[in-house]
Amino acid sequence: MLRVAMVCRMVPEKREEYLALHRAVWPGVEQTLREGNIRNFSIFVRGDVLFGYYEYVGDDLAADDAKMAADPVTQEWWARTGPCQVPFDDDGSEPNWQIMTEAWHLD
């Protein structure tokens, strides 16, 4: 299993829109995540900072990511949520969510 943590910020004017979408995540989005071997996915918020965590239980994250990215429901979800987010770092080169490096883990 691979643990993935990521961080980004919300566009302040779109905060409520983003949170409303996540209060009622579309079933197709959840299904695609499960089919992509994503488990235990959580998003936490503090102010305008978003912290995401999930566990990947598959064998080929790049292939599963590509399948999820090709899914029309997921594409529509990203079209709605993407404009609500910006990278955590002002000079961030990753789109919105930036992957964090694990420093420690207690099993």
Summary of the structure (lengths in Angstrom):
residues: 107
radius of gyration: 13.9
end to end distance: 12.4
largest distance: 39.0
contacts: 261
relative contact order: 0.26
helix: 41%
strand: 29%
